[in-house]
Amino acid sequence: MTAAANGNGHVRPQVWPQLHILALAALLLRLAVAWWSVRITYPDELFQYLEQAHRLVYGYGIVPWEFRLAARNWLLPGALAALLEGLRAIGLDRPTAYIPAMRSIFALLSVCLVYASYATGRNMFDERAGRVAAVLAAFWYELLYISAVATPEVLSGYAIVCALALATGHASTRRSILIGLLLGASIALRLQYAAPAAALWALVAVRWRRRCAVNAIVTGAAVLGFAGLLDAWSWGTPFISYYNNVDLNLLLGKANAFGRGPLFAYLYWLAVASAGLHLLAVGYGVLQWRRCWPILLLLTCVLVPHSLIPHKEYRFVFLAIPLLLMLLADAIANGALRLRPIFGRLTVVGPALATVACVSVVGCALHGVFASDDRLLATLDLSRRSGVAAVLDMTGHWAHSGGFYFLHRDVPLYFQQDIDPVPMSDVRLLASHVLVPVMQAAIPGFRVASRYGGVAVLEQLTPPATYRAVATYSREPREPALDRELGQRLSD
């Protein structure tokens, strides 16, 4: 770390004047993602958080199994509900208004990675590395892809990266309190990030004064205490959602229902997603471990525990991505410095950044960073229509639908599993509107009202006076795979 990072009184260099311009460019790009794309990155993003926020504010929504078994803390859904309520108070109470507004708020929050990457790179390495790190954080496609997303792993990742930026800077009471708040929030949001959060607190304890370490742990404990009290208020027992989450995921074998991944799955996914750049960053960090060890420590605390858990999803190790980009930034900056006498500075930095840019552009195209989901567009169409009395969505599993967060109508929302015994000729007695694949758009008594790519919106030709209710319909959908694994506990 630099002398300024150790708080020895050296004068800190002036902040890069173009940093705010870069952050503005990053924000505009993220707002384009927020406004242009209509998609749900992960099912949990909608049904465990946004749908529950909608249920708090508007009184109805789908209830997934995690909220039937008290396996989720209400901290994030509650915060999202506060945002939704604020938007409703100013008249943004329709999905076509509150969805882009919410995504814009998340996009604005994601820009913190640009500033945190710059500060960490400058504090740990040098000014040049900080600038390159800020550029990579601004334009790397994986960070763009999740920039309009608010899930625990994403928000917890933001908190830890920002805490790292503070921890590698000069010591102060205010910084230690902020670090404690950020680390406490990161653990409250995602318990699996407790290991990197603890490692970062240990870094503060070693590098800073003892009083600063105490400040950090006290404020962090206060945040965790609030999360525990929130569990007590919402579920009846302090910290019960965290206990149930561990119990269901590890002790009761949720991986058997949702799949297992090989031990080195995360390293493989990181390598494929970055065309090998992330592994290059790891190799550089190992070779330069004396200057990179704090980031390597955090990476180890993220990747090793998650690799030992059978059920794996790439999003679970989101925190690793900005950390790896910091290592890559130092590799580029340090390599340019060493090779400048031979090749010239721009000869090294230019091709390196061009390579990263090409990988990012290809990643944007392959992963549909600016793409929209036809099913969600069709559901938004229904939110604008009059005469919607009951909806049947036949385009796929409920977990990949828009839910009531997109539909925003307190009417029955059926899926294929709800009407399997019902003949197609009787669908007109159940639903006023149907979402179907375009190739299956012929249902007796309906006409095509609109099309969105591969999804058609059908509406009744002659609606009945009243609609028949499906006796087994529930807004608490069952999961057969989980029913088999968890048995009576899930069905109670």
Secondary structure by P-SEA (a helix, b strand, c coil): cccccccccccccccccaaaaaaaaaaaaaaaaacccccccccccccccaaaaaaaaccbbbbccccccccccaaaaaaaaaaaaaaaaacccccccaaaaaaaaaaaaaaaaaaaaaaaaaaaccaaaaaaaaaaaaccaaaaaacccccaaaaaaaaaaaaaaaaaccccaaaaaaaaaaaaaaaaacccaaaaaaaaaaaaaacccaaaaaaaaaaaaaaaaaaaaaaaaaccccaaaaaaaaaaaccccccccccccccaaaaaaaaaaacaaaaaaaaaaaaaccccaaaaaaaaacccccccccccccccaaaaaaaaaaaaaaaaaaaaaaacccccaaaaaaaaaaaaaaaaaaaaaaacccbbbaaaaaaaaaaacccccbbbbcccccccccccccccccccccccccccccccccccccccbbbbccccccccccccccccccbbbbbbcccccbbbbccccccccccaaaaaaccccccc
